[in-house]
Amino acid sequence: MIKVCLYGASGKMGHSFISESLKDGEVEVTNFIVKSDSKFSNVDLGKDFEELKGKKYSSSPHEAFDLIVDFATADDVFGRIENFKSLKKPVIFCSTGVSDADILTLKNLSSEIPIFIAPNTSIYIGLIQNFLKKLSRMPFNHEIKITEKHHESKKDQPSGTAVELADNLNAEKESIESIREGNDGNWHKIQLISDLEELELTHIASNRTIYAQGALKIVKWFYQKPKNLYYMQTLIEDLYE
């Protein structure tokens, strides 16, 4: 059993990851981390998950674990990175809206511990990114448009995934259009447009379950990997090429 310390455990993605892990059989969340001033601190998880009655949310790990999964918000990323340094455990970092400076600090930390950066844990998104990177190496002169839609409460725009898709195509952030509406579901659309043809790729996520399932796949693949920097691209190339 792979034991996980989950940051952002009380959030929507945290709950989705917990729910999927309870069905999995190979991954167990042993630490449910929230901010020290969170209203969930020291609250029994049995309120939301009957199987976890007696387990509590906490601000720091208190049980053994093999690796960290971070689905917390972009607030106080620096403080969490300092925790990662002291814990010296592999980290799967799934937060979005994180500053370039914090991402650089994480990348540098990969010389000390294994770091997997994945603002989007969908396997299909990983496959699309793999295709776009290959496409970017071909000579073409197309207009690039990237459109993304997320729920109205999502703080960062454009989304981290949209920025990564633009990076895959060596496109500017200005090529991204962001839409914020509704309460659930999201999509990303990539268009390559020329006078003679158009290529369009669309990924639609109906709910968060796909991200939780993708994160579990990452956990199993990433477990016991050596210190280095990893991305969805790394996993895709290893498993599907």
Secondary structure, DSSP 8 states (H G I E B T S, - for coil): -EEEEEETTTSHHHHHHHHHHHHHSSEEEEEEE--TT-TTTT-BGGGT-GGGTT-BEESS--S--SEEEE---STTHHHHHHHHHHHT--EEE---S--HHHHHHHHHHTTTS-EEE-S---HHHHHHHHHHHHHHTS----EEEEEEEE-TT---SS-HHHHHHHHHTT--GGGEEEEE-SSS-EEEEEEEE-SS-EEEEEEEESSTHHHHHHHHHHHHHHTT--SSEE-HHHHHHHHH-
